[in-house]
Amino acid sequence: MARMAADAIFAKKGTDIALLDVADLFVLSDVFVIATGTSRPHVQALADHLEETLKKNLEVKPLRVEGRSEGEWVLVDYGDIIVHIFQAAPREFYSLERLWGDSERVPWEEPVGSES
């Protein structure tokens, strides 16, 4: 699910995608997917596309979504995975990769030949 989420975000030009295995550090989730959008509408569109993709392919809906209207940091909680979609400045400020620095990176590569 985390890799599919990353692929969905990448398909809509989300950048700096990182997957962190937080299962041993955070009891509420296994993986954080972290990505960056370029603007408020872009962050919102990434979150929308993510939800549509996971609903269509895995028949799952988020447990909750936070921050959509502001569009600076949208958190989409699927339980096992939590997706964080930021604009650049809030991502740098909150620095989740540093905060969760003890977590392992989950391997993910940009899909070859994906739609732009």
Backbone hydrogen bonds, N-H to C=O, Kabsch-Sander energy under -0.5 kcal/mol:
donor,donor_aa,acceptor,acceptor_aa,energy
5,A,1,M,-2.4
6,A,2,A,-2.3
7,D,3,R,-2.5
8,A,4,M,-2.4
9,I,5,A,-2.2
10,F,6,A,-2.6
11,A,7,D,-2.3
12,K,8,A,-0.8
12,K,9,I,-0.8
13,K,10,F,-2.1
14,G,9,I,-2.4
15,T,36,T,-2.7
18,A,34,I,-2.7
20,L,32,F,-2.8
21,D,104,E,-3.5
22,V,20,L,-1.0
22,V,30,D,-2.1
23,A,30,D,-1.2
25,L,22,V,-1.6
26,F,22,V,-2.4
29,S,26,F,-1.0
30,D,80,D,-2.6
31,V,80,D,-1.9
32,F,20,L,-2.4
33,V,82,I,-2.4
34,I,18,A,-3.1
34,I,32,F,-0.5
35,A,84,H,-2.3
36,T,15,T,-2.4
37,G,86,F,-3.4
43,V,39,S,-2.8
44,Q,40,R,-2.3
45,A,41,P,-2.5
46,L,42,H,-2.6
47,A,43,V,-2.1
48,D,44,Q,-2.4
49,H,45,A,-2.7
50,L,46,L,-2.5
51,E,47,A,-2.3
52,E,48,D,-2.5
53,T,49,H,-2.7
54,L,50,L,-2.5
55,K,51,E,-2.1
56,K,52,E,-2.5
57,N,53,T,-2.7
58,L,54,L,-2.0
59,E,54,L,-0.5
59,E,55,K,-1.0
60,V,54,L,-1.2
63,L,77,D,-3.3
64,R,77,D,-1.1
66,E,75,L,-2.6
71,G,67,G,-2.5
74,V,85,I,-3.1
75,L,66,E,-2.4
75,L,73,W,-0.6
76,V,74,V,-0.5
76,V,83,V,-3.0
77,D,64,R,-2.7
77,D,75,L,-0.6
78,Y,76,V,-0.6
78,Y,81,I,-2.8
80,D,78,Y,-1.6
82,I,31,V,-2.3
83,V,76,V,-3.0
84,H,33,V,-3.5
85,I,74,V,-2.8
85,I,83,V,-0.5
86,F,35,A,-2.7
86,F,84,H,-0.6
87,Q,72,E,-2.2
88,A,37,G,-0.5
91,R,87,Q,-2.0
92,E,88,A,-2.4
93,F,89,A,-2.5
94,Y,90,P,-2.9
95,S,91,R,-2.1
98,R,95,S,-0.6
99,L,95,S,-2.6
100,W,96,L,-2.8
101,G,98,R,-1.6
103,S,100,W,-2.1
104,E,21,D,-1.0
106,V,19,L,-2.9
114,S,111,P,-1.0
